[in-house]
Amino acid sequence: MQERRRALERRAVATTFLVILQALATIFFVADIAGDIADDGWSMHLLVETGATAALLAGVVFGALQLRWLILRARLDETAVATARGAMSDLIRQRFLDWQLTGAEADVALFALKGFDAAEIAHLRGAASGTIRAQLARIYAKADVHSQVGLMALMVEDLVDGDAIKPVEA
């Protein structure tokens, strides 16, 4: 997610720079056209230059609107991720309470939900692999699942709207 945010920030900076450059060019051309009209009046060359300047102005407006959209989109994405993160955190806490996990079991279950295997959890917690396997067995029994994948699926199931998933008809 951090990578995506940095990419959006780079894109916003590049778009901002381009919009500013286009705006400066537009100001120059408008001033140039105004000076030429005051000196020589209208000509075919000035009509073409005016059309090009109008197109450049449209590009400035479009670029500014795109920049605004990009910034709003990034904010919405951040809000959605924060909301999902909070919902998942709340769900996990509630499930752990429902299953009456001990503090140690809750820590092990959280590592399991993050995708760590028993050996990795043992290393991270400074515990024996057998202890972690026994705790995982108790966690799975309390959650009424048979594996780490089942535990993960149980958590995700609550976040997914059951009506939104429909079987694909062949």
C-alpha positions as CSV (number, residue, x, y, z in Angstrom):
1,M,0.0,0.0,0.0
2,Q,2.9,2.3,0.8
3,E,4.3,1.7,-2.7
4,R,1.0,2.6,-4.2
5,R,0.8,5.8,-2.2
6,R,4.3,6.8,-3.3
7,A,3.4,6.2,-6.9
8,L,0.3,8.4,-6.5
9,E,2.4,11.1,-4.9
10,R,4.9,11.0,-7.8
11,R,2.1,11.1,-10.3
12,A,0.5,14.1,-8.5
13,V,3.8,16.0,-8.4
14,A,4.5,15.3,-12.1
15,T,1.0,16.4,-13.0
16,T,1.3,19.5,-10.9
17,F,4.5,20.5,-12.6
18,L,3.0,19.9,-16.0
19,V,-0.1,21.9,-15.2
20,I,2.0,24.8,-13.9
21,L,4.2,24.7,-17.0
22,Q,1.2,24.7,-19.3
23,A,-0.4,27.6,-17.4
24,L,2.8,29.7,-17.8
25,A,2.9,28.9,-21.5
26,T,-0.8,29.8,-21.8
27,I,-0.2,33.1,-20.1
28,F,2.7,33.8,-22.5
29,F,0.7,33.0,-25.6
30,V,-2.3,35.0,-24.5
31,A,-0.1,38.0,-23.9
32,D,1.7,37.5,-27.2
33,I,-1.7,37.3,-29.1
34,A,-3.0,40.4,-27.3
35,G,0.2,42.3,-28.3
36,D,0.0,41.1,-31.9
37,I,-3.6,42.0,-32.2
38,A,-2.9,45.5,-30.8
39,D,0.0,46.0,-33.2
40,D,-1.2,44.4,-36.4
41,G,-4.8,43.3,-36.0
42,W,-6.2,39.9,-36.8
43,S,-4.5,37.6,-39.4
44,M,-4.7,33.9,-40.3
45,H,-1.5,33.3,-38.3
46,L,-3.1,34.8,-35.2
47,L,-6.3,32.8,-35.7
48,V,-4.2,29.6,-35.7
49,E,-2.2,30.8,-32.7
50,T,-5.4,31.6,-30.8
51,G,-6.7,28.1,-31.5
52,A,-3.5,26.5,-30.3
53,T,-3.6,28.8,-27.2
54,A,-7.3,27.8,-26.5
55,A,-6.3,24.1,-26.8
56,L,-3.4,24.7,-24.4
57,L,-5.8,26.4,-22.0
58,A,-8.2,23.4,-22.2
59,G,-5.2,21.2,-21.4
60,V,-4.4,23.3,-18.3
61,V,-8.0,23.0,-17.1
62,F,-8.1,19.3,-17.8
63,G,-4.8,18.8,-16.1
64,A,-5.9,20.7,-13.0
65,L,-9.2,18.6,-12.9
66,Q,-7.2,15.4,-13.2
67,L,-4.8,16.5,-10.5
68,R,-7.8,17.3,-8.2
69,W,-9.3,13.9,-9.0
70,L,-6.0,12.1,-8.3
71,I,-5.7,13.8,-4.9
72,L,-9.3,13.0,-4.0
73,R,-8.9,9.4,-5.2
74,A,-5.8,9.0,-3.0
75,R,-7.7,10.3,0.0
76,L,-10.6,8.0,-0.6
77,D,-8.3,5.0,-1.0
78,E,-6.5,5.9,2.3
79,T,-9.9,6.2,4.0
80,A,-11.1,2.9,2.6
81,V,-7.9,1.1,3.7
82,A,-8.1,2.6,7.2
83,T,-11.8,1.6,7.5
84,A,-11.0,-1.9,6.3
85,R,-8.1,-2.2,8.6
86,G,-10.2,-1.0,11.6
87,A,-13.0,-3.4,10.6
88,M,-10.7,-6.3,10.4
89,S,-9.0,-5.4,13.7
90,D,-12.4,-5.1,15.4
91,L,-13.5,-8.5,13.9
92,I,-10.3,-10.2,15.0
93,R,-10.7,-8.9,18.6
94,Q,-14.3,-9.9,18.7
95,R,-13.6,-13.4,17.4
96,F,-10.8,-13.9,19.9
97,L,-13.2,-12.9,22.7
98,D,-15.9,-15.1,21.4
99,W,-13.5,-18.1,21.2
100,Q,-12.2,-17.2,24.7
101,L,-8.6,-17.3,23.6
102,T,-5.9,-16.8,26.2
103,G,-3.4,-13.9,25.7
104,A,-0.8,-16.3,24.3
105,E,-3.3,-18.1,22.0
106,A,-4.5,-14.7,20.7
107,D,-0.9,-13.7,19.9
108,V,-0.3,-17.1,18.1
109,A,-3.6,-16.8,16.3
110,L,-2.7,-13.3,15.1
111,F,0.6,-14.5,13.7
112,A,-1.2,-17.4,12.0
113,L,-3.7,-14.9,10.5
114,K,-0.7,-13.0,9.2
115,G,0.5,-16.1,7.4
116,F,3.4,-17.3,9.6
117,D,3.8,-21.0,10.0
118,A,4.4,-22.8,13.3
119,A,8.2,-22.7,13.1
120,E,8.2,-18.9,12.3
121,I,5.8,-18.2,15.2
122,A,7.9,-20.2,17.6
123,H,11.0,-18.3,16.5
124,L,9.2,-14.9,16.9
125,R,7.7,-15.8,20.3
126,G,10.8,-17.5,21.6
127,A,8.9,-20.7,22.2
128,A,9.2,-24.3,21.3
129,S,7.6,-25.5,18.0
130,G,5.6,-28.1,19.9
131,T,4.1,-25.5,22.1
132,I,3.1,-23.4,19.2
133,R,1.6,-26.4,17.4
134,A,-0.4,-27.3,20.6
135,Q,-1.6,-23.7,20.8
136,L,-2.6,-23.7,17.2
137,A,-4.6,-27.0,17.7
138,R,-6.4,-25.4,20.6
139,I,-7.1,-22.2,18.6
140,Y,-8.5,-24.3,15.6
141,A,-10.7,-26.3,18.0
142,K,-12.1,-23.1,19.6
143,A,-12.7,-21.6,16.2
144,D,-14.1,-24.8,14.9
145,V,-11.7,-25.0,11.9
146,H,-9.1,-27.5,11.0
147,S,-6.2,-25.5,9.6
148,Q,-4.6,-22.1,9.3
149,V,-6.3,-21.6,5.9
150,G,-9.7,-22.3,7.6
151,L,-8.9,-19.8,10.3
152,M,-8.1,-17.1,7.6
153,A,-11.2,-18.0,5.6
154,L,-13.4,-17.7,8.7
155,M,-12.1,-14.1,9.3
156,V,-12.5,-13.1,5.6
157,E,-16.0,-14.7,5.5
158,D,-17.4,-12.1,7.9
159,L,-16.0,-9.3,5.8
160,V,-17.5,-10.5,2.6
161,D,-21.1,-9.9,1.9
162,G,-22.6,-13.3,1.3
163,D,-25.1,-12.0,-1.2
164,A,-22.4,-10.4,-3.3
165,I,-20.9,-13.8,-4.2
166,K,-23.0,-15.7,-6.7
167,P,-22.0,-18.8,-8.5
168,V,-20.9,-18.5,-12.1
169,E,-23.4,-20.2,-14.5
170,A,-21.9,-22.1,-17.3
